[in-house]
């Protein structure tokens, strides 16, 4: 029997994590012709999910909304005209629900889950079938839940520009050990590229080595890590790709690391803001392309999932797992930077799905 109510969280303001409200029984709407009902088993959190209640998110919002973009679950019901899926399929959510293929549009940006549209911190959610993809067959639900934002962002950063996508032998520079950076490292190594990674601790350096990083630079002891990275590339030519997650405070070093005609993909602003940051002329003098990346399309998601299955890539997941009722604690745990790898939320046991 199809469930009629769901437990869920809503984000109702920008007053910090106290803006998160738990609801024990919310009515599930009637499915439209092309809708499916997903029973979520796991969700995962991103820095974006923390920045919204903190009032620091620069993209469209429509509060109140069910937070979080990333979820993995089972389809338990389908509208009469659904053709992409059937009951029992294991699926993942698409971050921007209308971004199917090609370049992202202004209207696509206004379809972000957990910001404009209801997200994944709930037991059950109704979605248009176009806003989901099949989960990689080699991953479980916990691992799969980490892919929709961080993994797809990394994939787009490496493969999103036609003619300049990642090639074997290229050198990629990643920053830190956040989700996007570690996925970029794994994707780049699977493609036969060299990877230079920055970090601030010896313990994290060991994990980066296990994932295949060719060189590791401690950015706390080497303030000119961008120049160091360039020297480590063949012939000192520079990096073909820089996955820039730090923002204004790290951009100057990224420009020092990039090669002529290389691409710096700006993902976020984890290092904070700074008045002293590079200008457009620095892009010209370094002869590089600097692009902003907002996750990726469904087509890219499906291509990435094929690569994950083909190469046996396993997401790095934090050992701490929170329950749906512990969302505020999970947000604080991540805000305090206690996590390593993707932080996941266990929602419903897969064996209990009401098919």
N, C-alpha and C positions, 0 to 999 in steps of 0.2 A: 504493500500500500504506500502510495506517495505521501511523504510527510506534509503537514499543513503549516507547521511553525518551525522557527529556527532560533537558536541562541546566536547573538551577534553583539559586536561592539559598534558604537558610532563615535565619530569625532565631531564635537559640537562647538568648537571654538579654537582660539589660538592662545590659550592661557596656560600652556604647558601640558603635561601629561594628565593633569586633573580634568582636561577637556574630554578625555576618553570616558565613555559611559557604557556600562554593560546592560544588556537586555536579555532576560531569560526566555521570553516567548514572543517572537515577532511573526506576524502572519506572512507566509510565502505567497507572492502574487501568482495569479493564474498564468500559465505559460502561453506565450504567443505562438503563432504557427511555426516560427523558425527558432524558438527558444529551446534550451535544454536546462535541466536542473542538475547542478553539480553538488555532490556531497563531498565537502572538503575534508581531507585527511591531514594535510600539513599546509602551513603557510610559512613564509620566511620574511624577515624584516630587512629593510634597506635604510641607509642614512636619510633618504628622502622621507620615509615614514616618520622619523623623529623630527625632521626640520619643519614639517607642516604644523604640528601643534606648538612648535616653538616660534612660529611666525616668520620663518626664514626661507620659505619655498617660493621661487620666482615664477612658477607656472600656474595656469588656471586652477581655481578651486571652487567647489560648490558645497559648502557645509550646511547642514550636517551630512556626513557620508560614512559608510562603512570603510574603515581604513585598510591600507596595505594593498599592494598590486600583485603579489606573488602567491599563487596557490596551486596545489595539486590535489586532484580528487577523481571521483568516479561519477559518470553520468547515470542518474537514477530515473530520469524521466525525460521525454522529448516531445516537442510539438509535432503536429501531424505532417508538417512539410519539411522537417529536418532531413537533410540528405548527407551531411558530412560525418555524422556520428550515429552511434546506436547505444542503447542502454548497456552499461558495463564497460564502456571505453574509459581508459585512463587518460585524463586530459590536464593541460596546464593553461593558465590564463595569459592572454595577450595584454601587455601593459597599456598601450593606446589602442582601444578596441576597434577603431576604424582604420588603423594603419595596416592595410593588407599587403601592399607591395609598392615599390618605387619610393620616391622622395616623400618625406613627411610634409603634411600640409597644416595650415593654421587650424582647420577644422579637426584634424587628427589630434593635435595637441590638446584639444578640449574634450578628449574622450579617455583621459587617464584614469585607470582604476585606483580607488583609494584617494582620489583628489577631487575629480568631478563626478565620476560614476562610482557606485558602491563596489567596494573591494572584497577582500578575501577573509577577513577576520570574523568568520561566521561558519556555522555548520553547513548551511545550504545556500546556494546562490543561483539565480536564474540569469542566463547569458544568451545573447544571440549566438548561434552556432559559429558565425564568422569570427568571433572573438576568442576562440580556443584553438589549441593544437594538441595533437596526440603526444603523450609523454614518451621520451626515449625508452625503448624496450629493455635496455640494460640498467636502468635506474629504478630505485624504489621511490615511494611517494615523498619521503623526506628529502632525498637528493633532488628529485624532480622539482620540488617547490622552490629551490634556490635559483632556477633558471630564468624566469620571465623578465627580471630587470637587470641584475648584475651580469649574468652570462651573455644575454643578448646585446647589452651595451658594449661589452668587450668585443663581441663578434663584429658588431657594426663598426667599432673603432678600427678594427684590422681589415675588414673586407667591404666597408661601406662606400668607398669611392672607386668607381669603375676606372680601370687602367692603372690604379695605384694600390690595389689590394695586396695583402701580404703575399710574399713569394719565398720559396725555399732559399735559405742563405741570407735573407734580410736580417737586420738586427732590430729588435724591439726593446724599448725601455719602459719598464713598469715601475710604479711608485707605491711602496708600502705593501701591506698584506691584506687589504680590504678585498671584498668579493670581486669587484671588477678587475682589479690588478691580478688576482690569482687566476681568474678565468682566462685573462689575456695571456698570462704565462703558459697555462696549459694548452690553449689553442695554438699559440705561436710554436711551441715545441712540437706539437702534433703535425704542424705544417713544415717542419724542417728549418725553422728559423733559429737564430741566436737570441738569447734573452739576457738583458742586464736588468737587475732588480735592485731597488733601493729599500732599505729598512733601517730601523733604529736599534735593533737588539740582536744579540747573537743567537738567542733561542729561535726567533722568527727567521733568521738567516738559514738555520738548519732545515726548516720546513721548505723554504724557497729552493734550497739545494736539492731536496728530495723530489720536488716537483720539476726539477730540470734546469733551474737558472744557471746560466754559464758563468756569470759574474755577479757578485753582490757588493753593493757599496753602502756603507753606513753613512747616512746623510747627516747624522749629528756630529760625527767626527770629521767629515769631509764636506765642508760648506760649498765647495765648487764641484759637486758631484756631477753636474752636467758636463763640465769639461773633462772630468775623469771618464765618464761614460763614452764620450766621443773618442778619447784616446784608446779605449778598449775595443773599438770597432775595427774591422780589417782596414788597414791603411789609414786609420784615423779619419775615415770618411764621414762618420756620423751615423745616427740611427734612422732607419726608414720610417719607423713609427714610434711615437711617444704617446702613451696612454696617460693623459694628464688629469689626475684626480685631485691634486692639491689646490689648484686655482691660482689666484693672483700671486700668492707668496712663493710658488714653485715655478711659475711660468718662465722666469728669467733663466733658470737652469735648464729647463726643457729646450729653450731656444738655443742654448749653447751645445746641447746634445744632438740636435736634429741635423740631418744631412741636407744638402741642396735638393729641392723637390720632394723632401720628406713631408710627412703629415703628423701634426700634433692634434690629437683628438681630445678636446676639453670635455671632461665627464662631470666634474663637480668642483667643490670649493672646500674640501676637508681641512685644508691648512688655514682657512680663514681669509680675511680680506686685508688688503694693503693699498695705501695710496701710492707707494713706490712700486710700480709695476711696469712691465714693458709696454711700448707703444706700437701702433701699426707699422711704424718705420722699422721696428725690429724684425717684423715678419718679412718686410722687403729685403732688408740687409742680409737675412738668413735664407732668402729665396725658398721659403717653405709655405705650406698650406696649414692654416689653423682653422679647425672646424668644431662647432658645437655638436654634441651627440645627445639625442633624447631617445634612448633605448633603440628600437628597431622595428621592422615590419614583420608581419606574419610569415611572409615568404622567407625572410632571413632566419626567423625562428625555426622554421621547418628544415632549412639547410643546415643550421647549427646542430639541430637534434640528430640529423643523419651523421654529421661528423662526430658527435659525442658517442653514438653507437659504434661507428666504424673504428674509432680509436680507443675505445674503452676508457674514456675520460670520466673520472669520478669527482664530483664537487667536494671541496674541503668544507666540512660542516663542524660547527662548534659542538663540543661534547655536552654542553648544557642545553636541555630542551624544556620549554615552558608549555603549560597547558593553555587552553583558550581563556580560562578564567584568570590567568596570571599575566595578562597583557601589559599592565602598568609596570609590573616587576621586570618584564622582558625589555620594555622600552628603556627603563632606567639602567638595566644591566648593559645594554648596548651603548647607551649614552655615556656610561662610565668607562667605556672601551675595555670591558672585561672579556669580550668575545674574541675568538680567533676563528676565522672562516665565517661561513654563513650561520646566522642565528635562526633557529626554526621553532615553530609553534605546532604542537601536536593537537589536532582538533577532534577527529572521529576515527576510530579504528576501522580500517578497510573491510574487515570481516563483518562489520555491522551494517554495511550499506544496504538500504532497503530497495533492492532491485525489483 
